[in-house]
Amino acid sequence: MTESNLKYTGGILHLDGCSLRKLAQEYGTPLYVYSADRIKSNYKSYDDAFRNTDKIICYSVKANFNGAVIKLLASLGAGADVLSEGELFMALRAGIDPKKIVFAGVGKNASEIRQAVRNGICMLNIEGEQELEAVGEIVKQEKKTLNIAFRINPDIDPKTHPKIATGLKESKFGIPIRRALEVYKRAKGMENIRIAGVHLHIGSQITDTLPFKLAAESAVGFADRLAEEGIEVEYIDIGGGLGIGYENDDVSSPYDFAKVLESYFRGRPQKLILEPGRSIVGNAGYLLTRVNYIKQGANKNFVVVDAGFNDLIRPAMYGAYHNIMPVEESDETITADVVGPICETGDVIAKDRGIRGAKQGNILAICDSGAYGFSMSSNYNSRLRAAEVLLEGGKPRLVRRRETYEDLIRTEETR
Ligand SMILES: Cc1ncc(COP(=O)(O)O)c(C=O)c1O
């Protein structure tokens, strides 16, 4: 949790100098608010930390796919890591150079592979042998060469939440490292396929550099093994970025990260690809929610807010912690569960927490909600998805309007 761009002025919480209460009044709640300044500084700290390494920073679109956010990152020179045709569409639409787009995912369908081929992306990261066959068929039909990598599964424990650990041998992702060489050799002889890289991604919300050191060691070692077989790759893609300090700030920085990786990449022929998502947008976003009611249960208090797990699923899904700040400055604290309006007991944003300023009608800011917040939201309980506002130099711009009931039925066939 980093609060340096947050400040109470006249008793009201301001982000980049803009009153969060005013934003809640003007755009309604629940409302996502993002700081463009913070997104820029997060991106720039990666760029600066890795300034001595030949690299592409491919922003992981899944963290936050708002077009204005992707456009902002495109303007800074970012590439994109995408996982679906939809994310590819969003990245291209935002002006990301296709030569800086990498495409991963265990279940790519024919249309997704075809779009990757047609758009001449940097690399399609293939996750299995049957997928390679499917790609082989499509490049033949398209009569076009595609750059590919294989996502290897190095069996490394990233010491994160089990639901976001992706490089363990039990996980569905990638090709087990002991079989990977055979698959590369098979691809080598295939028409219209150019082997461009090695990819891995061991997990998300990793706050220590050691798992990345092990991942880099594994990827670089594997690239050397490929070279011995006459397969020279151009890129080593080590996957997602650092975690963020949801609960405290004891998290490695991009500079720590660079220090660890630089030694593996110094003097190597390959370009490094990084795919950070959470650490670019996570602490730049806040979910504003209104306190609807304070309720006394049999043995605990409930702060009932107007945001539910359809808006922010991380606490319900991962038991994730988000700091909660009162928008109206207050020292009054009650111990309570902060819960949403959804008809499920699991609709909890914070459990047994001391909550400041929890008064009916007040606004609470749920911090560090810029990543995997709106992008994982849904219409569960026929709830309308929230609006999103981007603060640019402290000036608000509505970058997604709140949904309407018409939006709820827009895709229904009502015959
Ligand atoms: C393949 C891949 N790359 C990058 C990321 C982004 O990770 P993070 O948001 O932790 O930086 C993810 C997220 O899980 C991913 O699956």
The ligand as a Gaussian input file, in Angstrom:
#p B3LYP/6-31G(d) Opt

LIG

0 1
 C        1.250000     -15.211000     -18.527000
 C        1.110000     -14.104000     -17.551000
 N        1.929000     -13.033000     -17.659000
 C        1.837000     -11.976000     -16.821000
 C        0.902000     -11.954000     -15.802000
 C        0.822000     -10.743000     -14.929000
 O        1.247000     -10.995000     -13.666000
 P        1.348000      -9.807000     -12.593000
 O        0.059000      -9.094000     -12.608000
 O        1.609000     -10.515000     -11.323000
 O        2.490000      -8.939000     -12.982000
 C        0.044000     -13.035000     -15.629000
 C       -0.925000     -13.056000     -14.529000
 O       -1.238000     -14.019000     -13.929000
 C        0.133000     -14.142000     -16.540000
 O       -0.689000     -15.181000     -16.443000

